[in-house]
Amino acid sequence: MSLNQSMNFDRSSSRGKTENRAQNLGNSADIQWKSEGQQQIYSSELVHALQKLRLGEEMATNRVRDAANRVLAATAKGGSRWSRAILINRLKLKKFMKKRNELKRRRTGVTVITTGNSRLKKKSKFIVCRLKSKELPAFQRKARLLGRLIPGCQKQPVQVVLEEAIDYIPALEMQVGAMSTLVARLTTNGSPVVPSDGHVQPSSTGAYPN
Amino acid sequence: MSSRRSRQSTSNGTSRITDQQIIDLVSKLDQLLPEMRSNRRSNKVPANKVLQETCNYIRDLHKEVEDLSERLSQLLSTVDAESPEAAIIRSLI
């Protein structure tokens, strides 16, 4: 009897903990990402990162987006799975791209074969997942979809995916807000509007001598 | 590999994923989503709908980040020629 009572107590306490955890997760996510200070921190970090990019090659959309995501993940300070996944994936991608480029330079035929194999493997996996998904309830299917959207959550259980989404969405909103503020400032502060003759002129008045 | 909604213990074994937890998380998520409708039927929004809205919303946010980064890259590449802009950018911080 005492054993059962202790088990019940444990279950209720764990349930209480998880309920509190869900609430705490939501509150802390909101507080963390929606604060003004957080957005300013992110903006400054982003500007620093973008300036580093400027010193290098030409700006490409992908690199800007990757830099923005990387800074976002860094701002998260590793507290969530998606942020860690973004940071780790960059390292993996760099190594993978290096290897792939080396292989391409040496033997192009081999790489074609390997990609063909991996495609077949992906197809077969996909077919198997399709057959299984007919048995899965729609909720599971949508949870899998959601997991694929959030970086690093591709094969996580539903609970993890939901928690990650709760943290990821305010972070994305903050990212969008910070970037749009940055764009607005750059366009109103004399960003050059390039006319047809190609001569660059600032759009603001009085800031620069024409 | 738990492909069904797991009523078994998880891999770490400390807590079971109960439906109530999932419902709590889904309601939390629902609060984050932008509500277009005027009246929020907070009790009756099905979980499937919330997940679908979440997927759409995250996709929209990704698209917006993509567009913004494209604009930023264009702005920064055109601005690159002028050095006072760098000072302006720094002063914005």
Chai-1 contact restraints between the chains, C-beta under 6 A:
chainA,res_idxA,chainB,res_idxB,connection_type,confidence,min_distance_angstrom,max_distance_angstrom,comment,restraint_id
A,S14,B,S15,contact,1.0,0.0,6.0,A-B,restraint_1
A,T18,B,Q21,contact,1.0,0.0,6.0,A-B,restraint_2
A,A22,B,D24,contact,1.0,0.0,6.0,A-B,restraint_3
A,A22,B,L25,contact,1.0,0.0,6.0,A-B,restraint_4
A,A22,B,K28,contact,1.0,0.0,6.0,A-B,restraint_5
A,G26,B,K28,contact,1.0,0.0,6.0,A-B,restraint_6
A,S44,B,I93,contact,1.0,0.0,6.0,A-B,restraint_7
A,V47,B,I89,contact,1.0,0.0,6.0,A-B,restraint_8
A,V47,B,I93,contact,1.0,0.0,6.0,A-B,restraint_9
A,M59,B,S73,contact,1.0,0.0,6.0,A-B,restraint_10
A,M59,B,L76,contact,1.0,0.0,6.0,A-B,restraint_11
A,M59,B,S77,contact,1.0,0.0,6.0,A-B,restraint_12
A,T61,B,S69,contact,1.0,0.0,6.0,A-B,restraint_13
A,T61,B,E70,contact,1.0,0.0,6.0,A-B,restraint_14
A,T61,B,S73,contact,1.0,0.0,6.0,A-B,restraint_15
A,V64,B,S69,contact,1.0,0.0,6.0,A-B,restraint_16
A,V64,B,L72,contact,1.0,0.0,6.0,A-B,restraint_17
A,V64,B,S73,contact,1.0,0.0,6.0,A-B,restraint_18
A,R65,B,E66,contact,1.0,0.0,6.0,A-B,restraint_19
A,R65,B,S69,contact,1.0,0.0,6.0,A-B,restraint_20
A,A68,B,S69,contact,1.0,0.0,6.0,A-B,restraint_21
A,A138,B,N48,contact,1.0,0.0,6.0,A-B,restraint_22
A,F139,B,A47,contact,1.0,0.0,6.0,A-B,restraint_23
A,F139,B,N48,contact,1.0,0.0,6.0,A-B,restraint_24
A,K142,B,L51,contact,1.0,0.0,6.0,A-B,restraint_25
A,L145,B,C55,contact,1.0,0.0,6.0,A-B,restraint_26
A,L146,B,L51,contact,1.0,0.0,6.0,A-B,restraint_27
A,L146,B,T54,contact,1.0,0.0,6.0,A-B,restraint_28
A,L146,B,C55,contact,1.0,0.0,6.0,A-B,restraint_29
A,L149,B,I58,contact,1.0,0.0,6.0,A-B,restraint_30
A,Q159,B,I17,contact,1.0,0.0,6.0,A-B,restraint_31
A,L162,B,L25,contact,1.0,0.0,6.0,A-B,restraint_32
A,A165,B,L29,contact,1.0,0.0,6.0,A-B,restraint_33
A,A165,B,T54,contact,1.0,0.0,6.0,A-B,restraint_34
A,I166,B,K28,contact,1.0,0.0,6.0,A-B,restraint_35
A,I166,B,L29,contact,1.0,0.0,6.0,A-B,restraint_36
A,I169,B,L32,contact,1.0,0.0,6.0,A-B,restraint_37
A,L172,B,L61,contact,1.0,0.0,6.0,A-B,restraint_38
A,V176,B,E64,contact,1.0,0.0,6.0,A-B,restraint_39
A,M179,B,L68,contact,1.0,0.0,6.0,A-B,restraint_40
A,S180,B,L68,contact,1.0,0.0,6.0,A-B,restraint_41
A,V183,B,R71,contact,1.0,0.0,6.0,A-B,restraint_42
A,V183,B,L72,contact,1.0,0.0,6.0,A-B,restraint_43
A,R185,B,L92,contact,1.0,0.0,6.0,A-B,restraint_44
A,L186,B,L75,contact,1.0,0.0,6.0,A-B,restraint_45
A,N189,B,I88,contact,1.0,0.0,6.0,A-B,restraint_46
A,S191,B,L75,contact,1.0,0.0,6.0,A-B,restraint_47
A,S191,B,V79,contact,1.0,0.0,6.0,A-B,restraint_48
A,P192,B,T78,contact,1.0,0.0,6.0,A-B,restraint_49
